[in-house]
Amino acid sequence: MDILRFITAGSVDDGKSTLIGRLLYDSKNILIDQLEALEKQSKNKNENGIDLAILTDGLRAEREQGITIDVAYRYFSTPKRKFIIADAPGHIQYTRNMITGASNSQLIVILIDARQGVIEQTRRHSIIASLLKMKNVVVSINKMDLVDYSEEIFNDIKAQYELVAKKLKLENVNYFPISAFNGDNIVSKSEKTDWYKGETLLGFLENVEINENQEKENPRFQVQYVIRPQTDELHDYRGYAGEVISGIYKKGDEITVLPQNIQTKISKIETGGKEVDFVFTNQPAVIHVEDDIDISRGDFLVKTNQQPKVENELETVVCWLDKKELNEGNKYFIQHKSKTLKAIIKEIEYKIDVNTLEQTPITESVKLNEVVKVRLKTASPLVFDSFEDSKSTGNAILIDETSNSTVGAVMIL
């Protein structure tokens, strides 16, 4: 079975954690001992006598206050598909947590309170989905039970969001009238919304097409570790271990080692301790080459006729994640998968207004949760694709040199 990674996003108290709890509960993915513990801890009980939000709110402060602070990941499966869910915080000050959760997701479920309609945080999370080039957006209009399952209210909110989606050029947007608290239209169709003719939320998630082949035309392999045992049995063994980021690698392929720009051929491929003829996307592998070349951790092995960019000046969009402000001239480490380099902020070109997507001039330092266009320079050339062409090789993080904290999420343009 394939795996769908998705994130829930929305404002405070829109019911994100309750929705995930409902998916787990109604799909029978909760153990009996978990149910017993839930019943003891539940304050806000529904007809089942449990508070489903507690399933994802792991921190004590989250359970006591009924809020989500950190991104919580939950795993469940149905006969059709496996799922990894990220439950993102709704508070504005935790937007950075939402960005990290969304960066690895293939689909976003945006919850809207039927009593509130489209609000600022709805637009903010939609803009993040747009920046992260998310292909599928699900708009779940929640708490329909509190508006008497009104078709008119549902259609009105749908019309509001369609304007947002059009402006942000969001594709494949689907709308669902739900009640996470009561379970309407989540796993089973609800009789209370007989005017709604679409499928359930889980039914959609089970069947939505996720294009896993979108990056396979550009083979990418980054070295994570050089294996050189130097024992009597393996005296001449030298293999380059890593994960195939995208594409297919075959024995005999002509490849280029980057950033050195040296050409060679694949002489042998191993995976799982056995020699194989080829490896493909997401497989761990050890690749051997014909020539003795100085290859180190972080170097790329790519097909000679399908090369990425190799530059030390990058045009990027940065989501700032730190309380310490970002200024031109600041120095950081940039980590691009296995490669870590020193970098300097050459220019902060403009700020992206998260409510309008307008570009506004920089008049002061960049603060927490702000999104900016940045030109940065690395100490040595970086191997990358644009974020639009490949999420895997088009993203990076900025790390503070003194605290080692992750301070920026980078999308390379």
GULUMDREN-420128 format. One record per residue (C-alpha): residue number from 1; residue in three letters; x, y, z. Coordinates in Angstrom, 3 decimals, padded with zeros to 6 digits. Layout:
N
zafi|fivex|x|y|z
NUM|ALA|X|Y|Z
...
This chain:
413
zafi|fivex|x|y|z
1|MET|000.000|000.000|000.000
2|ASP|001.080|003.561|-000.629
3|ILE|001.346|006.212|002.092
4|LEU|-000.491|009.545|002.116
5|ARG|001.079|012.258|004.266
6|PHE|-001.291|015.091|005.069
7|ILE|-001.539|017.975|007.511
8|THR|-004.532|019.571|009.209
9|ALA|-004.454|023.356|009.541
10|GLY|-006.819|026.071|010.667
11|SER|-007.421|028.627|013.368
12|VAL|-007.686|028.042|017.106
13|ASP|-010.591|025.768|018.124
14|ASP|-011.528|024.867|014.540
15|GLY|-011.430|021.197|015.563
16|LYS|-008.232|019.898|013.972
17|SER|-007.287|017.534|016.808
18|THR|-010.895|016.367|017.148
19|LEU|-011.022|015.596|013.423
20|ILE|-007.919|013.425|013.619
21|GLY|-009.260|011.717|016.725
22|ARG|-012.518|011.024|014.867
23|LEU|-010.638|009.525|011.910
24|LEU|-008.694|007.240|014.265
25|TYR|-011.773|006.337|016.333
26|ASP|-014.230|005.662|013.505
27|SER|-011.672|003.746|011.420
28|LYS|-011.057|001.431|014.421
29|ASN|-007.402|002.441|014.797
30|ILE|-007.528|002.912|018.599
31|LEU|-006.607|000.164|021.067
32|ILE|-008.910|-000.720|023.983
33|ASP|-006.404|000.470|026.616
34|GLN|-006.130|003.806|024.763
35|LEU|-009.905|004.183|024.903
36|GLU|-009.951|003.511|028.639
37|ALA|-007.255|006.147|029.220
38|LEU|-009.165|008.624|027.031
39|GLU|-012.353|008.173|029.009
40|LYS|-010.516|008.977|032.259
41|GLN|-008.866|012.130|030.855
42|SER|-011.854|013.464|028.907
43|LYS|-013.318|016.777|029.993
44|ASN|-015.326|017.702|026.884
45|LYS|-017.251|014.487|026.308
46|ASN|-019.291|013.719|023.204
47|GLU|-021.903|010.980|022.865
48|ASN|-019.146|008.354|023.081
49|GLY|-018.010|009.695|026.451
50|ILE|-014.556|010.702|025.226
51|ASP|-012.674|013.806|024.104
52|LEU|-011.182|012.757|020.763
53|ALA|-008.769|015.737|020.652
54|ILE|-006.701|014.160|023.452
55|LEU|-005.522|011.509|020.961
56|THR|-003.240|014.054|019.294
57|ASP|-002.583|016.594|022.054
58|GLY|000.398|014.931|023.707
59|LEU|001.784|017.743|025.864
60|ARG|000.229|018.302|029.294
61|ALA|-000.311|022.006|028.550
62|GLU|-002.150|021.041|025.376
63|ARG|-004.509|018.703|027.203
64|GLU|-005.156|021.137|030.055
65|GLN|-005.788|024.174|027.843
66|GLY|-007.419|022.356|024.945
67|ILE|-004.955|023.810|022.445
68|THR|-002.295|022.408|020.127
69|ILE|001.239|023.782|020.573
70|ASP|003.577|021.384|018.793
71|VAL|003.012|019.409|015.591
72|ALA|001.702|015.973|016.565
73|TYR|002.043|013.046|014.159
74|ARG|-000.383|010.125|014.119
75|TYR|-000.397|007.013|011.991
76|PHE|-003.315|004.883|010.887
77|SER|-004.358|002.705|007.996
78|THR|-007.396|001.374|006.162
79|PRO|-007.545|-001.566|003.731
80|LYS|-006.812|000.894|000.896
81|ARG|-004.019|003.138|002.187
82|LYS|-001.686|004.050|005.047
83|PHE|-001.744|007.577|006.471
84|ILE|000.656|009.856|008.329
85|ILE|-001.184|012.868|009.784
86|ALA|000.401|016.042|011.107
87|ASP|-001.803|018.039|013.479
88|ALA|-000.612|021.664|013.240
89|PRO|-001.190|024.410|015.824
90|GLY|-003.740|027.121|015.048
91|HIS|-002.194|029.980|017.041
92|ILE|-000.406|032.657|015.036
93|GLN|002.743|032.384|017.197
94|TYR|003.029|028.691|016.257
95|THR|002.843|029.274|012.497
96|ARG|006.460|028.112|012.225
97|ASN|005.414|024.707|013.603
98|MET|002.755|024.490|010.909
99|ILE|005.336|025.217|008.191
100|THR|007.609|022.381|009.339
101|GLY|004.693|019.955|009.406
102|ALA|003.489|021.005|005.950
103|SER|006.921|020.753|004.306
104|ASN|006.704|016.950|004.037
105|SER|002.956|016.707|003.395
106|GLN|001.345|015.835|000.072
107|LEU|-002.071|017.237|000.969
108|ILE|-003.446|019.853|003.341
109|VAL|-006.801|019.717|005.144
110|ILE|-007.829|023.281|006.035
111|LEU|-010.573|023.458|008.647
112|ILE|-012.997|026.365|008.736
113|ASP|-015.436|026.953|011.593
114|ALA|-018.901|027.128|009.995
115|ARG|-019.795|029.949|012.403
116|GLN|-016.737|032.049|011.466
117|GLY|-016.177|031.498|007.740
118|VAL|-012.876|032.395|006.071
119|ILE|-010.671|034.346|008.510
120|GLU|-007.095|035.672|008.563
121|GLN|-005.558|032.397|009.750
122|THR|-007.398|030.535|006.967
123|ARG|-005.744|032.815|004.421
124|ARG|-002.365|032.520|006.159
125|HIS|-002.384|028.709|006.027
126|SER|-003.637|028.783|002.431
127|ILE|-000.732|031.041|001.459
128|ILE|001.704|028.617|003.115
129|ALA|000.091|025.797|001.114
130|SER|000.602|027.899|-002.019
131|LEU|004.238|028.691|-001.163
132|LEU|004.921|025.002|-000.485
133|LYS|003.405|024.076|-003.879
134|MET|000.885|021.654|-002.346
135|LYS|-001.022|019.916|-005.127
136|ASN|-004.173|018.975|-003.186
137|VAL|-006.200|021.159|-000.815
138|VAL|-009.161|019.876|001.197
139|VAL|-011.451|022.481|002.773
140|SER|-013.417|020.925|005.640
141|ILE|-016.169|023.228|006.863
142|ASN|-016.451|021.974|010.441
143|LYS|-019.021|022.376|013.225
144|MET|-021.929|022.102|010.804
145|ASP|-023.965|020.818|013.767
146|LEU|-023.758|024.306|015.314
147|VAL|-025.354|025.935|012.252
148|ASP|-028.141|023.340|011.840
149|TYR|-026.325|021.711|008.901
150|SER|-027.238|024.694|006.728
151|GLU|-026.565|024.210|003.008
152|GLU|-026.722|027.989|002.530
153|ILE|-023.925|028.610|005.062
154|PHE|-021.815|025.840|003.503
155|ASN|-022.208|027.317|000.008
156|ASP|-021.464|030.818|001.284
157|ILE|-018.181|029.730|002.923
158|LYS|-017.289|027.710|-000.172
159|ALA|-017.751|030.835|-002.292
160|GLN|-015.568|032.831|000.136
161|TYR|-012.752|030.284|-000.107
162|GLU|-013.001|029.974|-003.894
163|LEU|-011.898|033.620|-004.108
164|VAL|-008.847|032.823|-001.936
165|ALA|-008.019|029.712|-003.992
166|LYS|-008.299|031.643|-007.265
167|LYS|-005.965|034.390|-006.056
168|LEU|-003.386|031.876|-004.795
169|LYS|-003.765|029.630|-007.874
170|LEU|-004.529|026.619|-005.685
171|GLU|-005.476|023.584|-007.742
172|ASN|-007.570|020.528|-006.858
173|VAL|-009.588|022.135|-004.040
174|ASN|-012.332|019.919|-002.573
175|TYR|-015.016|020.934|-000.050
176|PHE|-016.654|018.856|002.715
177|PRO|-019.400|019.753|005.241
178|ILE|-018.428|017.944|008.447
179|SER|-018.862|017.762|012.201
180|ALA|-015.728|016.315|013.788
181|PHE|-017.459|016.196|017.179
182|ASN|-020.383|014.083|015.916
183|GLY|-018.636|012.328|013.016
184|ASP|-020.785|013.678|010.164
185|ASN|-019.348|012.974|006.669
186|ILE|-015.946|011.943|008.003
187|VAL|-015.997|008.146|007.826
188|SER|-019.737|007.695|007.198
189|LYS|-022.222|009.774|005.193
190|SER|-024.533|011.883|007.354
191|GLU|-028.321|011.866|006.965
192|LYS|-028.351|015.412|008.342
193|THR|-026.704|016.741|005.158
194|ASP|-028.891|014.988|002.597
195|TRP|-028.225|017.953|000.278
196|TYR|-024.529|017.001|000.090
197|LYS|-023.960|014.469|-002.703
198|GLY|-020.180|014.092|-002.453
199|GLU|-018.114|011.388|-000.752
200|THR|-016.913|011.260|002.848
201|LEU|-013.639|012.843|003.894
202|LEU|-011.983|009.471|004.545
203|GLY|-013.289|008.122|001.246
204|PHE|-011.646|011.028|-000.551
205|LEU|-008.355|010.589|001.348
206|GLU|-008.320|006.884|000.476
207|ASN|-008.753|007.497|-003.240
208|VAL|-007.084|010.833|-004.012
209|GLU|-004.281|010.465|-006.527
210|ILE|-000.865|011.506|-005.263
211|ASN|001.634|011.859|-008.074
212|GLU|004.653|010.012|-006.703
213|ASN|006.360|009.956|-010.103
214|GLN|006.660|013.711|-010.554
215|GLU|010.397|013.790|-009.807
216|LYS|011.461|010.512|-011.407
217|GLU|012.623|012.143|-014.640
218|ASN|015.453|013.856|-012.696
219|PRO|017.509|011.193|-010.868
220|ARG|019.116|012.520|-007.685
221|PHE|021.313|010.673|-005.178
222|GLN|023.158|012.412|-002.345
223|VAL|025.966|010.694|-000.474
224|GLN|025.283|010.367|003.256
225|TYR|028.231|008.162|004.191
226|VAL|031.379|006.819|002.528
227|ILE|031.857|003.132|003.356
228|ARG|035.548|002.195|003.426
229|PRO|036.106|-000.787|005.793
230|GLN|039.845|-001.316|004.951
231|THR|039.760|-004.873|006.271
232|ASP|041.604|-007.853|004.811
233|GLU|038.386|-009.224|003.262
234|LEU|037.249|-005.830|001.935
235|HIS|040.595|-004.188|001.291
236|ASP|039.544|-002.314|-001.878
237|TYR|035.878|-001.758|-000.972
238|ARG|034.626|001.817|-001.385
239|GLY|030.891|002.452|-001.533
240|TYR|028.779|005.585|-001.310
241|ALA|025.695|005.132|000.857
242|GLY|022.546|007.220|000.735
243|GLU|018.910|007.283|-000.274
244|VAL|017.725|007.647|-003.859
245|ILE|015.972|011.022|-003.675
246|SER|014.306|010.618|-007.061
247|GLY|014.605|008.657|-010.278
248|ILE|016.159|005.310|-011.168
249|TYR|019.853|004.344|-011.098
250|LYS|021.132|001.339|-013.051
251|LYS|024.442|-000.472|-013.178
252|GLY|026.453|001.010|-016.057
253|ASP|024.776|004.446|-015.959
254|GLU|026.962|007.408|-016.863
255|ILE|026.868|009.793|-013.911
256|THR|028.402|013.097|-012.872
257|VAL|029.747|013.772|-009.380
258|LEU|028.701|017.243|-008.212
259|PRO|029.848|019.858|-007.289
260|GLN|033.208|018.541|-008.580
261|ASN|031.697|018.002|-012.084
262|ILE|033.607|014.755|-012.655
263|GLN|032.124|012.077|-014.911
264|THR|032.244|008.348|-014.210
265|LYS|030.081|005.203|-014.434
266|ILE|028.206|003.105|-011.868
267|SER|030.085|-000.187|-011.475
268|LYS|027.921|-001.825|-008.801
269|ILE|024.754|-001.154|-006.764
270|GLU|023.864|-002.731|-003.429
271|THR|020.741|-002.529|-001.308
272|GLY|019.822|-004.598|001.732
273|GLY|023.271|-006.205|001.643
274|LYS|022.704|-007.663|-001.840
275|GLU|023.923|-006.623|-005.265
276|VAL|021.118|-005.437|-007.587
277|ASP|020.835|-004.147|-011.144
278|PHE|018.906|-000.959|-010.276
279|VAL|017.440|001.127|-007.441
280|PHE|014.647|003.705|-007.445
281|THR|013.079|006.587|-005.494
282|ASN|013.163|006.299|-001.666
283|GLN|015.361|003.178|-001.678
284|PRO|018.501|003.162|000.484
285|ALA|021.480|002.095|-001.594
286|VAL|025.250|001.806|-001.785
287|ILE|026.597|002.923|-005.164
288|HIS|030.085|002.051|-006.450
289|VAL|031.803|003.932|-009.281
290|GLU|034.446|002.852|-011.786
291|ASP|037.020|005.574|-011.070
292|ASP|038.881|006.586|-007.921
293|ILE|037.337|009.980|-007.189
294|ASP|037.360|012.037|-004.013
295|ILE|033.641|011.860|-003.109
296|SER|032.451|013.104|000.286
297|ARG|029.279|013.306|002.357
298|GLY|026.837|015.749|000.759
299|ASP|028.078|015.260|-002.816
300|PHE|025.531|014.377|-005.491
301|LEU|025.634|011.567|-008.056
302|VAL|023.376|012.570|-010.956
303|LYS|022.742|011.363|-014.496
304|THR|025.147|013.153|-016.820
305|ASN|022.368|014.495|-019.096
306|GLN|019.961|015.542|-016.286
307|GLN|021.938|017.862|-014.047
308|PRO|020.693|020.226|-011.317
309|LYS|022.044|023.728|-010.720
310|VAL|025.405|024.259|-009.007
311|GLU|025.750|027.798|-007.646
312|ASN|026.832|029.674|-004.525
313|GLU|024.337|032.549|-004.832
314|LEU|020.726|031.537|-004.257
315|GLU|017.402|033.319|-004.730
316|THR|015.150|032.008|-001.963
317|VAL|011.935|032.469|-000.035
318|VAL|012.576|032.193|003.703
319|CYS|009.976|031.583|006.416
320|TRP|011.594|033.042|009.535
321|LEU|011.227|030.740|012.557
322|ASP|013.251|032.457|015.286
323|LYS|012.567|035.152|017.891
324|LYS|015.987|036.629|017.110
325|GLU|015.478|038.926|014.105
326|LEU|016.878|038.397|010.605
327|ASN|019.070|041.147|009.120
328|GLU|021.209|041.596|006.028
329|GLY|024.788|040.514|006.672
330|ASN|023.822|037.832|009.213
331|LYS|025.766|034.578|008.927
332|TYR|024.250|031.110|009.304
333|PHE|024.787|027.487|008.390
334|ILE|022.594|026.294|005.542
335|GLN|021.749|022.587|005.653
336|HIS|020.650|021.057|002.376
337|LYS|019.865|017.407|003.162
338|SER|023.301|015.906|004.056
339|LYS|025.313|018.995|003.077
340|THR|026.029|021.806|005.557
341|LEU|027.713|025.025|004.438
342|LYS|028.315|028.505|005.792
343|ALA|026.056|031.183|004.295
344|ILE|025.593|034.932|004.523
345|ILE|022.433|036.982|003.927
346|LYS|023.411|039.205|000.995
347|GLU|020.087|040.983|000.519
348|ILE|016.543|040.884|001.866
349|GLU|014.591|042.017|-001.183
350|TYR|011.028|042.267|000.139
351|LYS|008.493|040.884|002.584
352|ILE|005.547|038.760|001.436
353|ASP|002.334|039.836|003.167
354|VAL|000.771|036.573|004.352
355|ASN|-002.725|038.032|004.109
356|THR|-002.558|039.477|000.605
357|LEU|000.586|037.932|-000.994
358|GLU|001.648|041.482|-001.837
359|GLN|005.346|042.338|-001.857
360|THR|006.145|045.046|000.669
361|PRO|009.495|046.832|001.129
362|ILE|011.689|046.003|004.102
363|THR|011.744|048.876|006.590
364|GLU|013.017|046.988|009.633
365|SER|014.357|043.595|010.706
366|VAL|012.510|040.401|009.770
367|LYS|010.578|039.030|012.737
368|LEU|009.219|035.652|013.797
369|ASN|006.776|034.014|011.317
370|GLU|007.441|036.571|008.555
371|VAL|008.057|035.386|004.984
372|VAL|010.686|037.183|002.895
373|LYS|012.497|036.982|-000.427
374|VAL|016.221|036.618|000.334
375|ARG|019.393|036.419|-001.723
376|LEU|022.049|034.471|000.133
377|LYS|025.589|033.390|-000.658
378|THR|027.187|030.098|000.390
379|ALA|030.867|029.506|001.152
380|SER|031.103|026.924|-001.651
381|PRO|028.764|025.896|-004.494
382|LEU|025.489|024.175|-003.566
383|VAL|023.832|021.501|-005.724
384|PHE|020.065|022.070|-005.967
385|ASP|016.897|022.130|-008.044
386|SER|014.273|024.827|-007.745
387|PHE|011.589|024.100|-005.142
388|GLU|008.967|024.127|-007.891
389|ASP|010.803|021.390|-009.822
390|SER|011.667|019.256|-006.799
391|LYS|010.604|019.728|-003.197
392|SER|013.269|017.235|-002.103
393|THR|016.291|019.097|-003.477
394|GLY|014.760|022.578|-003.524
395|ASN|014.438|023.087|000.228
396|ALA|016.917|023.757|003.013
397|ILE|017.089|025.144|006.541
398|LEU|019.105|027.941|008.115
399|ILE|020.841|027.127|011.407
400|ASP|022.120|029.630|013.964
401|GLU|025.906|029.326|014.268
402|THR|025.972|029.758|018.052
403|SER|022.817|028.043|019.319
404|ASN|022.467|025.412|016.551
405|SER|018.748|026.243|016.456
406|THR|016.846|025.975|013.184
407|VAL|015.931|029.586|012.406
408|GLY|014.664|029.577|008.813
409|ALA|012.818|027.337|006.353
410|VAL|014.232|027.912|002.870
411|MET|012.583|027.370|-000.525
412|ILE|015.092|027.796|-003.336
413|LEU|013.813|029.670|-006.389
